[in-house]
């Protein structure tokens, strides 16, 4: 009986591994194609069929001025929106995790709504709000729109990091003479910093990538996704793949750097704890 159960368990594990491998393949194949076609030399306006390998595209990644300008617009918007949403989302996560109050259930509900509502609903609703208030569309409206949905991602991510946090560590620091602010910055903040960094990277990527909400609130301002969408009707150049690959490599490098710093910090803390013990 145990042998038959063991065989079924192993078969189930293999099935799960195969399904996970297929899912990862489904996710990473389009990314691989984007990077691969950044080295393609198309014979026409559309870079959708493999022709010849070339490095010329990477030698001149910013040759298309409109595409490059749109990329810098997206990066500026993403940077500002990420800074604002990271601060606000972290404060919301700390408040919900540390304090109990009557409206916490309502705050949780409103926090989840931007994650579950369709983007077209959020984008059109914000556009209607700005039109009714006679707000000029541009940088300000896009940043407000991006901060609105980024806050939810930041708060949920940071709260997941804080969920298992031992708040008695702060109390111990205060018992040893630290002020509440010093205990927070020296004890709490370093421990939740990896969650904050992960949330910031996620929100930054979502901001650069966003199309639907930006489309409704951009006005005449053109971001990177909007530029690609508009240009794809007449031309798909290899520089699109090059710039997208550069964003991908930069994101991976930042994530890898954050992981290395986190592991070094954890290793340093564990070493100090072993020495003290």
TORKOL-4160 file (C-alpha; in steps of 0.2 Angstrom, whole numbers, padded with zeros to 4 digits, m for minus):
277
<pt num="1" X="0000" Y="0000" Z="0000"/>
<pt num="2" X="0014" Y="0012" Z="0005"/>
<pt num="3" X="0023" Y="0008" Z="m0011"/>
<pt num="4" X="0008" Y="0012" Z="m0022"/>
<pt num="5" X="0006" Y="0028" Z="m0013"/>
<pt num="6" X="0024" Y="0032" Z="m0015"/>
<pt num="7" X="0023" Y="0029" Z="m0034"/>
<pt num="8" X="0008" Y="0040" Z="m0035"/>
<pt num="9" X="0016" Y="0054" Z="m0025"/>
<pt num="10" X="0032" Y="0053" Z="m0037"/>
<pt num="11" X="0020" Y="0054" Z="m0052"/>
<pt num="12" X="0011" Y="0069" Z="m0045"/>
<pt num="13" X="0028" Y="0078" Z="m0042"/>
<pt num="14" X="0033" Y="0074" Z="m0059"/>
<pt num="15" X="0017" Y="0081" Z="m0066"/>
<pt num="16" X="0018" Y="0097" Z="m0056"/>
<pt num="17" X="0036" Y="0099" Z="m0062"/>
<pt num="18" X="0031" Y="0097" Z="m0080"/>
<pt num="19" X="0017" Y="0110" Z="m0078"/>
<pt num="20" X="0029" Y="0122" Z="m0069"/>
<pt num="21" X="0041" Y="0120" Z="m0083"/>
<pt num="22" X="0028" Y="0123" Z="m0096"/>
<pt num="23" X="0022" Y="0138" Z="m0087"/>
<pt num="24" X="0039" Y="0145" Z="m0086"/>
<pt num="25" X="0043" Y="0142" Z="m0104"/>
<pt num="26" X="0026" Y="0150" Z="m0109"/>
<pt num="27" X="0032" Y="0166" Z="m0099"/>
<pt num="28" X="0050" Y="0167" Z="m0105"/>
<pt num="29" X="0049" Y="0162" Z="m0123"/>
<pt num="30" X="0042" Y="0179" Z="m0128"/>
<pt num="31" X="0056" Y="0188" Z="m0118"/>
<pt num="32" X="0069" Y="0177" Z="m0127"/>
<pt num="33" X="0061" Y="0182" Z="m0144"/>
<pt num="34" X="0062" Y="0201" Z="m0140"/>
<pt num="35" X="0080" Y="0199" Z="m0136"/>
<pt num="36" X="0084" Y="0188" Z="m0151"/>
<pt num="37" X="0076" Y="0200" Z="m0163"/>
<pt num="38" X="0086" Y="0215" Z="m0156"/>
<pt num="39" X="0100" Y="0207" Z="m0166"/>
<pt num="40" X="0090" Y="0205" Z="m0182"/>
<pt num="41" X="0093" Y="0214" Z="m0198"/>
<pt num="42" X="0076" Y="0216" Z="m0206"/>
<pt num="43" X="0073" Y="0218" Z="m0225"/>
<pt num="44" X="0059" Y="0230" Z="m0223"/>
<pt num="45" X="0050" Y="0241" Z="m0210"/>
<pt num="46" X="0044" Y="0227" Z="m0199"/>
<pt num="47" X="0056" Y="0217" Z="m0188"/>
<pt num="48" X="0044" Y="0202" Z="m0187"/>
<pt num="49" X="0054" Y="0189" Z="m0197"/>
<pt num="50" X="0072" Y="0183" Z="m0194"/>
<pt num="51" X="0084" Y="0188" Z="m0208"/>
<pt num="52" X="0102" Y="0190" Z="m0203"/>
<pt num="53" X="0112" Y="0192" Z="m0187"/>
<pt num="54" X="0119" Y="0210" Z="m0184"/>
<pt num="55" X="0126" Y="0220" Z="m0170"/>
<pt num="56" X="0122" Y="0237" Z="m0178"/>
<pt num="57" X="0106" Y="0239" Z="m0169"/>
<pt num="58" X="0115" Y="0238" Z="m0152"/>
<pt num="59" X="0129" Y="0250" Z="m0159"/>
<pt num="60" X="0115" Y="0263" Z="m0162"/>
<pt num="61" X="0101" Y="0260" Z="m0149"/>
<pt num="62" X="0096" Y="0278" Z="m0149"/>
<pt num="63" X="0095" Y="0282" Z="m0167"/>
<pt num="64" X="0077" Y="0285" Z="m0167"/>
<pt num="65" X="0074" Y="0301" Z="m0158"/>
<pt num="66" X="0055" Y="0299" Z="m0156"/>
<pt num="67" X="0057" Y="0282" Z="m0148"/>
<pt num="68" X="0071" Y="0288" Z="m0137"/>
<pt num="69" X="0062" Y="0303" Z="m0131"/>
<pt num="70" X="0046" Y="0293" Z="m0127"/>
<pt num="71" X="0057" Y="0281" Z="m0117"/>
<pt num="72" X="0065" Y="0296" Z="m0107"/>
<pt num="73" X="0047" Y="0302" Z="m0104"/>
<pt num="74" X="0042" Y="0285" Z="m0097"/>
<pt num="75" X="0057" Y="0284" Z="m0086"/>
<pt num="76" X="0054" Y="0301" Z="m0078"/>
<pt num="77" X="0036" Y="0297" Z="m0075"/>
<pt num="78" X="0040" Y="0280" Z="m0068"/>
<pt num="79" X="0054" Y="0287" Z="m0056"/>
<pt num="80" X="0043" Y="0301" Z="m0049"/>
<pt num="81" X="0027" Y="0290" Z="m0047"/>
<pt num="82" X="0038" Y="0276" Z="m0039"/>
<pt num="83" X="0045" Y="0288" Z="m0026"/>
<pt num="84" X="0028" Y="0294" Z="m0021"/>
<pt num="85" X="0019" Y="0278" Z="m0021"/>
<pt num="86" X="0033" Y="0269" Z="m0012"/>
<pt num="87" X="0033" Y="0281" Z="0002"/>
<pt num="88" X="0014" Y="0282" Z="0004"/>
<pt num="89" X="0012" Y="0263" Z="0001"/>
<pt num="90" X="0025" Y="0259" Z="0014"/>
<pt num="91" X="0016" Y="0270" Z="0027"/>
<pt num="92" X="m0001" Y="0262" Z="0023"/>
<pt num="93" X="0007" Y="0245" Z="0025"/>
<pt num="94" X="0015" Y="0250" Z="0042"/>
<pt num="95" X="m0001" Y="0257" Z="0048"/>
<pt num="96" X="m0012" Y="0242" Z="0044"/>
<pt num="97" X="0001" Y="0230" Z="0051"/>
<pt num="98" X="0005" Y="0239" Z="0067"/>
<pt num="99" X="m0011" Y="0247" Z="0072"/>
<pt num="100" X="m0029" Y="0241" Z="0074"/>
<pt num="101" X="m0043" Y="0253" Z="0070"/>
<pt num="102" X="m0061" Y="0253" Z="0065"/>
<pt num="103" X="m0059" Y="0258" Z="0047"/>
<pt num="104" X="m0045" Y="0245" Z="0044"/>
<pt num="105" X="m0057" Y="0234" Z="0034"/>
<pt num="106" X="m0063" Y="0248" Z="0023"/>
<pt num="107" X="m0044" Y="0253" Z="0020"/>
<pt num="108" X="m0040" Y="0235" Z="0015"/>
<pt num="109" X="m0055" Y="0235" Z="0003"/>
<pt num="110" X="m0050" Y="0251" Z="m0006"/>
<pt num="111" X="m0032" Y="0245" Z="m0006"/>
<pt num="112" X="m0037" Y="0229" Z="m0016"/>
<pt num="113" X="m0049" Y="0238" Z="m0028"/>
<pt num="114" X="m0036" Y="0245" Z="m0040"/>
<pt num="115" X="m0028" Y="0228" Z="m0041"/>
<pt num="116" X="m0045" Y="0219" Z="m0046"/>
<pt num="117" X="m0053" Y="0233" Z="m0056"/>
<pt num="118" X="m0050" Y="0232" Z="m0075"/>
<pt num="119" X="m0037" Y="0245" Z="m0081"/>
<pt num="120" X="m0049" Y="0252" Z="m0094"/>
<pt num="121" X="m0062" Y="0256" Z="m0080"/>
<pt num="122" X="m0048" Y="0265" Z="m0069"/>
<pt num="123" X="m0041" Y="0274" Z="m0084"/>
<pt num="124" X="m0058" Y="0280" Z="m0091"/>
<pt num="125" X="m0064" Y="0285" Z="m0073"/>
<pt num="126" X="m0048" Y="0296" Z="m0070"/>
<pt num="127" X="m0050" Y="0304" Z="m0087"/>
<pt num="128" X="m0068" Y="0309" Z="m0083"/>
<pt num="129" X="m0062" Y="0316" Z="m0066"/>
<pt num="130" X="m0049" Y="0326" Z="m0074"/>
<pt num="131" X="m0061" Y="0332" Z="m0088"/>
<pt num="132" X="m0074" Y="0337" Z="m0075"/>
<pt num="133" X="m0060" Y="0347" Z="m0066"/>
<pt num="134" X="m0053" Y="0355" Z="m0081"/>
<pt num="135" X="m0036" Y="0348" Z="m0078"/>
<pt num="136" X="m0024" Y="0349" Z="m0092"/>
<pt num="137" X="m0018" Y="0331" Z="m0098"/>
<pt num="138" X="0001" Y="0328" Z="m0097"/>
<pt num="139" X="0014" Y="0324" Z="m0084"/>
<pt num="140" X="0003" Y="0328" Z="m0069"/>
<pt num="141" X="m0012" Y="0317" Z="m0074"/>
<pt num="142" X="m0001" Y="0302" Z="m0079"/>
<pt num="143" X="0009" Y="0303" Z="m0063"/>
<pt num="144" X="m0007" Y="0304" Z="m0052"/>
<pt num="145" X="m0014" Y="0289" Z="m0062"/>
<pt num="146" X="0001" Y="0279" Z="m0060"/>
<pt num="147" X="0003" Y="0283" Z="m0041"/>
<pt num="148" X="m0015" Y="0278" Z="m0039"/>
<pt num="149" X="m0013" Y="0260" Z="m0044"/>
<pt num="150" X="0006" Y="0259" Z="m0038"/>
<pt num="151" X="0001" Y="0262" Z="m0020"/>
<pt num="152" X="m0009" Y="0246" Z="m0019"/>
<pt num="153" X="0005" Y="0235" Z="m0026"/>
<pt num="154" X="0018" Y="0243" Z="m0014"/>
<pt num="155" X="0007" Y="0242" Z="0001"/>
<pt num="156" X="0002" Y="0224" Z="m0002"/>
<pt num="157" X="0021" Y="0219" Z="m0006"/>
<pt num="158" X="0027" Y="0228" Z="0010"/>
<pt num="159" X="0014" Y="0221" Z="0021"/>
<pt num="160" X="0018" Y="0204" Z="0016"/>
<pt num="161" X="0036" Y="0207" Z="0022"/>
<pt num="162" X="0030" Y="0215" Z="0038"/>
<pt num="163" X="0017" Y="0201" Z="0042"/>
<pt num="164" X="0029" Y="0190" Z="0051"/>
<pt num="165" X="0039" Y="0205" Z="0059"/>
<pt num="166" X="0042" Y="0204" Z="0078"/>
<pt num="167" X="0037" Y="0221" Z="0085"/>
<pt num="168" X="0045" Y="0217" Z="0101"/>
<pt num="169" X="0062" Y="0221" Z="0093"/>
<pt num="170" X="0058" Y="0239" Z="0093"/>
<pt num="171" X="0052" Y="0238" Z="0111"/>
<pt num="172" X="0069" Y="0230" Z="0116"/>
<pt num="173" X="0078" Y="0244" Z="0107"/>
<pt num="174" X="0068" Y="0257" Z="0116"/>
<pt num="175" X="0071" Y="0248" Z="0133"/>
<pt num="176" X="0090" Y="0249" Z="0129"/>
<pt num="177" X="0088" Y="0268" Z="0127"/>
<pt num="178" X="0084" Y="0271" Z="0109"/>
<pt num="179" X="0071" Y="0284" Z="0105"/>
<pt num="180" X="0056" Y="0278" Z="0095"/>
<pt num="181" X="0062" Y="0286" Z="0079"/>
<pt num="182" X="0080" Y="0279" Z="0081"/>
<pt num="183" X="0072" Y="0261" Z="0085"/>
<pt num="184" X="0063" Y="0262" Z="0069"/>
<pt num="185" X="0077" Y="0267" Z="0058"/>
<pt num="186" X="0090" Y="0256" Z="0066"/>
<pt num="187" X="0079" Y="0240" Z="0069"/>
<pt num="188" X="0063" Y="0240" Z="0059"/>
<pt num="189" X="0068" Y="0249" Z="0043"/>
<pt num="190" X="0083" Y="0238" Z="0039"/>
<pt num="191" X="0072" Y="0222" Z="0041"/>
<pt num="192" X="0058" Y="0228" Z="0030"/>
<pt num="193" X="0070" Y="0237" Z="0017"/>
<pt num="194" X="0070" Y="0221" Z="0005"/>
<pt num="195" X="0051" Y="0222" Z="0004"/>
<pt num="196" X="0051" Y="0240" Z="0001"/>
<pt num="197" X="0065" Y="0238" Z="m0013"/>
<pt num="198" X="0055" Y="0224" Z="m0021"/>
<pt num="199" X="0039" Y="0234" Z="m0021"/>
<pt num="200" X="0048" Y="0249" Z="m0028"/>
<pt num="201" X="0055" Y="0239" Z="m0042"/>
<pt num="202" X="0038" Y="0231" Z="m0046"/>
<pt num="203" X="0029" Y="0248" Z="m0046"/>
<pt num="204" X="0043" Y="0255" Z="m0057"/>
<pt num="205" X="0041" Y="0241" Z="m0070"/>
<pt num="206" X="0022" Y="0243" Z="m0070"/>
<pt num="207" X="0023" Y="0261" Z="m0073"/>
<pt num="208" X="0035" Y="0260" Z="m0088"/>
<pt num="209" X="0025" Y="0246" Z="m0095"/>
<pt num="210" X="0007" Y="0253" Z="m0092"/>
<pt num="211" X="m0003" Y="0257" Z="m0108"/>
<pt num="212" X="m0021" Y="0257" Z="m0105"/>
<pt num="213" X="m0022" Y="0269" Z="m0090"/>
<pt num="214" X="m0009" Y="0280" Z="m0098"/>
<pt num="215" X="m0018" Y="0281" Z="m0115"/>
<pt num="216" X="m0033" Y="0288" Z="m0106"/>
<pt num="217" X="m0024" Y="0301" Z="m0096"/>
<pt num="218" X="m0009" Y="0306" Z="m0107"/>
<pt num="219" X="m0016" Y="0319" Z="m0118"/>
<pt num="220" X="m0003" Y="0324" Z="m0131"/>
<pt num="221" X="0011" Y="0317" Z="m0121"/>
<pt num="222" X="0019" Y="0301" Z="m0128"/>
<pt num="223" X="0026" Y="0288" Z="m0117"/>
<pt num="224" X="0036" Y="0273" Z="m0123"/>
<pt num="225" X="0021" Y="0260" Z="m0124"/>
<pt num="226" X="0011" Y="0274" Z="m0133"/>
<pt num="227" X="0025" Y="0277" Z="m0145"/>
<pt num="228" X="0027" Y="0259" Z="m0149"/>
<pt num="229" X="0008" Y="0257" Z="m0152"/>
<pt num="230" X="0007" Y="0271" Z="m0164"/>
<pt num="231" X="0023" Y="0267" Z="m0173"/>
<pt num="232" X="0018" Y="0249" Z="m0175"/>
<pt num="233" X="0005" Y="0254" Z="m0188"/>
<pt num="234" X="0018" Y="0259" Z="m0201"/>
<pt num="235" X="0035" Y="0252" Z="m0194"/>
<pt num="236" X="0042" Y="0240" Z="m0181"/>
<pt num="237" X="0061" Y="0244" Z="m0180"/>
<pt num="238" X="0074" Y="0234" Z="m0171"/>
<pt num="239" X="0078" Y="0248" Z="m0159"/>
<pt num="240" X="0061" Y="0244" Z="m0151"/>
<pt num="241" X="0068" Y="0227" Z="m0146"/>
<pt num="242" X="0085" Y="0235" Z="m0141"/>
<pt num="243" X="0077" Y="0247" Z="m0129"/>
<pt num="244" X="0066" Y="0234" Z="m0122"/>
<pt num="245" X="0080" Y="0222" Z="m0120"/>
<pt num="246" X="0090" Y="0236" Z="m0111"/>
<pt num="247" X="0076" Y="0239" Z="m0099"/>
<pt num="248" X="0075" Y="0220" Z="m0096"/>
<pt num="249" X="0094" Y="0219" Z="m0092"/>
<pt num="250" X="0093" Y="0234" Z="m0081"/>
<pt num="251" X="0079" Y="0227" Z="m0071"/>
<pt num="252" X="0087" Y="0210" Z="m0069"/>
<pt num="253" X="0103" Y="0218" Z="m0064"/>
<pt num="254" X="0094" Y="0229" Z="m0051"/>
<pt num="255" X="0085" Y="0214" Z="m0044"/>
<pt num="256" X="0101" Y="0204" Z="m0043"/>
<pt num="257" X="0109" Y="0218" Z="m0034"/>
<pt num="258" X="0095" Y="0219" Z="m0022"/>
<pt num="259" X="0096" Y="0201" Z="m0018"/>
<pt num="260" X="0115" Y="0201" Z="m0016"/>
<pt num="261" X="0113" Y="0216" Z="m0004"/>
<pt num="262" X="0099" Y="0207" Z="0006"/>
<pt num="263" X="0109" Y="0191" Z="0008"/>
<pt num="264" X="0125" Y="0200" Z="0013"/>
<pt num="265" X="0115" Y="0210" Z="0026"/>
<pt num="266" X="0107" Y="0194" Z="0033"/>
<pt num="267" X="0123" Y="0185" Z="0033"/>
<pt num="268" X="0131" Y="0200" Z="0043"/>
<pt num="269" X="0117" Y="0200" Z="0056"/>
<pt num="270" X="0118" Y="0181" Z="0058"/>
<pt num="271" X="0137" Y="0182" Z="0060"/>
<pt num="272" X="0135" Y="0196" Z="0073"/>
<pt num="273" X="0122" Y="0185" Z="0082"/>
<pt num="274" X="0133" Y="0170" Z="0082"/>
<pt num="275" X="0148" Y="0180" Z="0089"/>
<pt num="276" X="0137" Y="0187" Z="0103"/>
<pt num="277" X="0130" Y="0170" Z="0108"/>
